Amino acid sequence: MQIIRSRLFSKFPEIIFGFSTKIGLNREAPYYFNLSFTVGDNPLTVKENREEFFKQLGLNSSQIAFQKQIHSNIFKFVENPGLIGESDALITTKYNIGLAISAADCTPVFIYDKRNKLIAAVHIGWRGTQKKILENVLNNLSCHYNSNPENLYSYSGPSISQFNYQVGSEVAALFDQKYIKVEDQKIFLDVVSANKDFLLNYGVEEKNIEVSELCTYKEKDLLHSYRRDGDISGRMLGVIALKEI
């Protein structure tokens, strides 16, 4: 099994983190190592895949908090594992609860507040970016936990790169031109940079921000991509958890 780790989070022994890939348990096309029950894959296979992935992280299925992702700016405070409901960001201070983000092109952002021992996991597509979900999460960390940006660390997982993310003019019109590139009359949106800028503008130090350079669309042998594979695309999970040390 191939799991993507964060160099930044590896500095903190109290953080559990991993991001799955297509590679695991010798799964084959079309879904490969898929961790979603909603794409047409065999549910028993998905259950086995999830259990093995969580085991590799030192967790199990009963410790994971999931959400029904709806491309919103809604976040939930998590007190217990399980299905939390409709939202696109999860926040917790509880130990031994994994916050899960499902992804296959959207930008998954994970945050650790080392002072408050707090973690957050955020699912961000173009809609979430336009609705400023990351800014909403950061503001609420400050409001509810008195989070200081100098104590925040962030990892943005693999997602679709601007070069491969073509959008229509109606979507492009919602964003600052600095995130738009036009080439051969095609419009491309940079969701990753827009969300990195939210972090920087909030005051998170650049040295405390790690952004994966892996493009889901380009890395055909490693990563799932809905934009590339359509209805036969599987899904990856990114999971962050706190553990007592």
N, C-alpha and C positions, 0 to 999 in steps of 0.2 A: 504494500500500500504506500502511495506517495501522498504525504501531507505537507502543506506549505506552512512554514512557521514565520514568526515575526522576530527579526533581529532585535528590535526595540524591546518587545515584551519579554524576550529571553533574559533580560537583565534583572527581571523581578521574579524571584523564586515563588512568590505568592500568586503569580498569574499562570493559569492554564490557557493555552491558546493553540488552535489548529484550524486550518482551512483545507477542506477535502479537495480531491481532484477526480478525474475520470478513472484513475488507476487504483484498483483495489480488488482483491478476491478473484482475480482473473475474469472479471465480468467482460462480456463482449457486446458488440453492437446490437441494437441501436442505442441502448441506454447506458451501457458501460457501468461504472460504479456510481449509481444514482442514489440520492438520498431524499427524494421527494415521492410522496404517495399520489401526487396529482398529475403526473405526466403520462400515465398509461403503463408503467412498469408493474411487474408482479409485486403485490404488497408484501408477500413473504420474503421476497428477495430484498426489497427496500428495508424491511425490518432487520434482516440479517446484516445488511450493509451498515445501517445506522449503529447497530449494537457493536459491530467491529470497529467502526470509526471512533465511537465514544470510548470504547475500551482502550484504544491506542492513546487517547488523551488522559486516561486514568479516571474516566467517568462512566456512567451508565445511563440508559434511556430515562430512568425515573428521576434523574437529576437535571434534566434539560427543560428550559422554558422556550416554548415556541409561540409564534404569533402568526395570524393570518395577515400577510402583507398586502396592503391595498393602495400603495403609492400615495400616501398621505403625509401630513406633518404631525401625526398623532404618536405620542409616546406613552408607555406604561411603566409604572414602578412595579417591580417584581418582588413578591414576598415568598412565593412558592413556585416550584417547577410545574410543568404541564402546559396546556394550551391557554394562552393569556387572552386571546381574542383578537379583534381587528386593530392593528397598529403597524408602525414601521420602525419603532425604536423601543428598546427595552433597557431599563436602568435598575441596578440592584446594588445593595451593600451587603447582601447575604452571602455567606460562604457556601461553597459546594453546590451552587446553582449555575449551570451553564446557560448563557444567553446565546440563542442560535439565530443566525441570519441565513436565509436561503438565497442563492444567487446563481445567475447564468448570464450575466452581462452588467446588471446594475452594480453600483459601487457600494460595497460593504465597508462601513467604518466602525472601528472598535476603539473605545476610549478607556483609559485608566487614570483615575485620580489617586495618586500615591499617598496623599495626605489623608483623605477621607476614606481610603480603601473602598472605592466605588468603581463600578464598571458600567459601561454602556455599549450597546450594539445597535447600529443604525443601518437600515436598508434604504438606499437612495438611487432612484432613477431620475430621469429628467423632471418628472412631476414633483418628486420630493425635493429636488434641488430648487425648482421654481418656487415651491411652497416654503423653502428655507427650513426644512426639518432639522438639519444639523444645527443651525443657529437657534432654533427652538429648544433643542436638547441642551445646548451649552448654556443658554439663558436660564433654564430651569435647574441645571446643576448649580449654578450660582445662587439662584433664589432659594432652593430647598436645602442645599448642603454647603452653601458659602464656598463653593469651589473657586479656586484661584487658578487662572490659566497657567501660571508658572509650575503648577503641580500636575498638569495634564499631559498625557502621552497618548498618541493616536497612531493607529495602523489602518491604512486603507488597503483592502485586499484586491486581488485580481478583478478587473472589470474591463469592459470594452473601451478601447482607446479612441481618441477623437478621430484618428485616421480611418477607422472602420465604423464610426457612428454617424451615419447620414440621417438627417432630420428634414422635415418640411419647413417652409418659410414661416408657417404659423407657430411652430415651436421655436425656431430661431429668434423670432421677434420678441420672445419672452425673456431673452438673456442679453447681458452686456456683450457688445461686439468683441470684446477681448476673448470670449470663449467660443467665437464663431470663426470658422475657416470656410472659404468658398473656393472650390476648385472644379473646373470643367462644368460650371453651372450647378454643381452639387454642393449642399451645405452640410457641414460637419460640426458637431457640438462636443465641447470638452467638459464633460460632467466632473471628471476627476479634479481638474484644476479649480473649477468653481467651488468645489467643496473643500479643497485645501485652503483656498482663500478665506472661506468662512472661519476655519481654524486660526489662520494667521491674523485675520482681522479681530478675532476675539482676544488674541494675545498669546496663543499657544506658540511656544518657541519653535522655530523651524527645525532645530536639532532634535526636538521631541516629536516630530512628525515623520512617519515612515509611509511611503506610498509604493505599493508593488508596481513593478514595471511590466508585469505580465498582462497581456491583452487576451481576454477570453476568446475573442473572435479569431485571433491569429494562432493561438496555441491549440491547434486542432487535436493533437494527440494527448494533450494534458488536461484541458479545461472544457467544461460544457459552455455552450453559447446558444441562446435562443435565437439571436439575430442570424447566426450562421446555420443552425440545424433545424429551426422551426419546431414543429410539434414532436419531433423525435429527440429533442434535447432533454437530457437529464438536468439535475440541479445539484449544486454543491452546497455544503454547509460550512459556515464559519462559526466557531464556538469560542467564547471567552468565559472564564470562570475564575473566582477567587478561592484560594485554599489557605487554610491555616498552617502556619509554619512555626 
